Amino acid sequence: MAKTETVPVFVPGIGVDWRQAAIVTILLGLLAVFIVLPIARVLWVSLSDGEGGVTLVHFANFFRRPLFRESLWNSLVAGVLVVFFGSLIAVPLAYLSVRYDFKGKILVNTLATLPLVIPPFVGAVALQLILGRSGAVNLLLMRWFDTSIPFMEGLTGVVLVQTLHFFPFIMLNTAVSLSNIDPSLEEVAQNMGSHGLRLFRRITLPLMLPGFIAGCLLTFIRAVDDLGTPLMLNYKNLLAPQAYLRITTIGIDDVDGYVICVILVVISLGSLVLARKYLSLSEYATVHQGAAVARPVAGMKRVAILSFCALVLGVSLLPHIGIVILSFAKVWSFSLLPTAYTLDNFTEILFRAPHFVKNTLLYTGIAAAVDVFLGAIIAFLLIRSRIWGRNLLDAIATLPIAIPGVVLAVGYLRVFHGWDFPGLGAPLTSTWIILVVAYTVRRLPYTVRASYAALQQVHVSLEESAQNLGANRLRTFVKITLPLISGGLVAGGLIAFMTNCVELSSTIMLVPRIESGPISYGIYLYMQSPLGRAAGAALGVVAIVLVSVGTYLTYRVFGGRTGSAFRL
Amino acid sequence: MAAGHVRLENIGKRYGELWAVRHIDLEIATGEFYTLLGPSGCGKTTLLRTIAGFVAPDEGAVFLDGQSVNRLPPWKRNLGMVFQNYALWPHMTVFENVAFGLKERKVPRREIEPRVLQALEQVGLKGTERRRPSQLSGGQQQRVALARTLVIQPRVLLLDEPLSNLDAKLRQEMRLELLTLQRDIGLTTIYVTHDQEEALALSTRIAVMNLGKIIQEGKPREIYESPGDRFVAAFVGKSNFFSGTIIRSLDGHLEIQTEEGFMIKAASPPGYKSAGDARKVLFYVRPEAIDLVEPASQPPNVNQITGRVAASAYQGSLVEYEIESAGRIIRANDTNPKGKPLFQRGDEATITFAPEDVGIVSE
């Protein structure tokens, strides 16, 4: 028999790469089970007439109930108001920090991202102690003016807390857009005779809109999705708490809960599609030729700028201050400040009930690692391969951005409850694994984005020259690609980690047992009783520390481009 | 004074401890095409931006049509600037881009459209009004930027390396178009470039800059044919430099012995006074002034150096040679080589040049 030599032929762009095809198939399968299936089930329950047919009667019933109509209206109004007030704070801050140079700017930039490190529901509790009916401010008002202002009552309180928490999203995105504007675009307008407010309206504003809109969208979706804040403030006439209440009190089979879930998804997806449509229309390739030079400011102007920043940031840091004070409080009620201080609260959560902190580190650690792994693979397939199905992969992996945590949780309960998961011998929802799955899915879009952005910076010729010098594809990936994108991967992982540390809306529905709960769940539990509040605050401080460390590390890795990780 | 007159008086701009430009005096008459030529970092763009008003000078003053404009912001100077990257606004159509300056000037609505269309026609872009800048090629974007500037009828046109982002062929085309357009309109133009060929081709006058100073100012031929110093001779065109000692001067000629030992005969520069011989001089010979001949074809004569061909690059319209002799490389260009035998690497060859082609730059 003649000895035949097989020469591996590599023809780029022709035929199917079977290894890539296998990876895509496996990924699509995973995403189908953990993203598409739960959402589809929720949709199906809301549309099913119970006999295999499709009906809209459940939706009709939804709109017939005044409570639901009010909740829908409230959710939309709250979302819009949060975006509106958030923009009032965020846009001037972004403009000042990008365009002006003044002493104290670093402090302003740092403080402006701090609201992101406190979970909104934790901030809600703290704000109630300061601005609530019997909070410090109203106590003073009562004492001096015999009046009180209901800052924290009803929808006002929800909007206030969410505005203070979410405005950094708008600020970070707007700032990125602003600093990406090529300075010559404004200079040429000045050269043509334009300046001041006119210049801002005709050139600067339209050019920074993409970032601004992205920030508004994220804020809107997050605000509508937020379950913790209304629960903590005990204001239930919003969609998210309504869905939660239907499913947890009436039961897993209550159709109304599913209908609300579908409406939540429609709102998120709808706003996402609208924003995308607008963004793609105005996708400006602003050539970045060196950063715009920030104008130095001193004297009275600087005082004015700093006063504005101090006012805004002072208010937005109230929750942090409140929560720290509360965590050391022995007794704090109907008084300006706690009447006695103690370290007991930290002893409680670190030694008597340490599982909350331990669980959080375990779950978010695993979820972040899996997210980084999946995100890197998906980004690689998106950019470097021409394989069929990669765009579908991208669409599904990005979908969780628009899926409220409550909805995902309800879907998981519906799909996995009572189904002994293969290899587990028990339903997935009866173990803590379901929390890791939920965390992984919810933050996957972040790591995909971060890896995608990082990989885009790596020109394919860097890889080709390695292959040309004899490195095979795996070695090229390990030796060239991976080191170059590691910054983006780590940053994406850190963002997944720290946002999961304070995830509540799916956690609260999916925790199988109290001892499997993470920090956010612990805080929620402690906050239920006035006596446990201080311990809950101590847990909140731990969460803040975790997220702060994460944010700091992200800045170290990502530098000034951290904002881009929160983009669409 | 006619509109479009520019004068800089002792302009200086400092970044930190470093002077980007200093002690700059220049005067540009109406209708001139004045080029600031120099390597990157020489301060030419800073100077242009000072005139436009984007850079506030630390010293000196800018005068437009006799008036100091130091306190005038960019939007009140009525100067048209074209940026290196064109700086077309991506959120506006071509029409809106060009109409922008007219709207800022509160030009009546019914006048805007014909003027925009006329400006676009002027640059050969009729029919692109509705497109977005991103849908245009580099050359077209360049023309839009030009139309946008011309339409406002600025006092002076400021061009910051406008051709540097185009490919070589397009650059040559645009160069000619720009030349015709500017001469037709008669608009005072200040042009910044590091491309000496561009500067020579376009300008009525050139200022060669280096390290924040103007080294030499003059018409293109003066700059190229009588560079004032080594920098100008090297930056504008190519040059073979030699240093040597004047052995003697004789009826309009100098005899120079170079450090390599070559004996060179040079035409005395105008106004040369033989202030004692044995002086050190630096001189140059342009590659295109040097001819290559067979080594044995002539007895050693005036300004002949024999060496070995170290490199030979045939380029169609010319052949570039590098000849090695006495341990140094001499560049020679054989123009119009059609039909002539070519020298190959390793061949012996003799170079020869006329005494008039020896340029003395400093002593």
Chai-1 contact restraints between the chains, C-beta under 6 A:
chainA,res_idxA,chainB,res_idxB,connection_type,confidence,min_distance_angstrom,max_distance_angstrom,comment,restraint_id
A,S184,B,F83,contact,1.0,0.0,6.0,A-B,restraint_1
A,S184,B,A87,contact,1.0,0.0,6.0,A-B,restraint_2
A,L185,B,A87,contact,1.0,0.0,6.0,A-B,restraint_3
A,L185,B,W89,contact,1.0,0.0,6.0,A-B,restraint_4
A,E187,B,F54,contact,1.0,0.0,6.0,A-B,restraint_5
A,V188,B,F83,contact,1.0,0.0,6.0,A-B,restraint_6
A,V188,B,A87,contact,1.0,0.0,6.0,A-B,restraint_7
A,Q190,B,P74,contact,1.0,0.0,6.0,A-B,restraint_8
A,Q190,B,W75,contact,1.0,0.0,6.0,A-B,restraint_9
A,N191,B,P74,contact,1.0,0.0,6.0,A-B,restraint_10
A,N191,B,M81,contact,1.0,0.0,6.0,A-B,restraint_11
A,M192,B,F100,contact,1.0,0.0,6.0,A-B,restraint_12
A,M192,B,G101,contact,1.0,0.0,6.0,A-B,restraint_13
A,M192,B,E104,contact,1.0,0.0,6.0,A-B,restraint_14
A,G193,B,W75,contact,1.0,0.0,6.0,A-B,restraint_15
A,G193,B,E104,contact,1.0,0.0,6.0,A-B,restraint_16
A,G193,B,R105,contact,1.0,0.0,6.0,A-B,restraint_17
A,S194,B,W75,contact,1.0,0.0,6.0,A-B,restraint_18
A,S194,B,E104,contact,1.0,0.0,6.0,A-B,restraint_19
A,H195,B,W75,contact,1.0,0.0,6.0,A-B,restraint_20
A,P206,B,H91,contact,1.0,0.0,6.0,A-B,restraint_21
A,Y284,B,P90,contact,1.0,0.0,6.0,A-B,restraint_22
A,V287,B,N85,contact,1.0,0.0,6.0,A-B,restraint_23
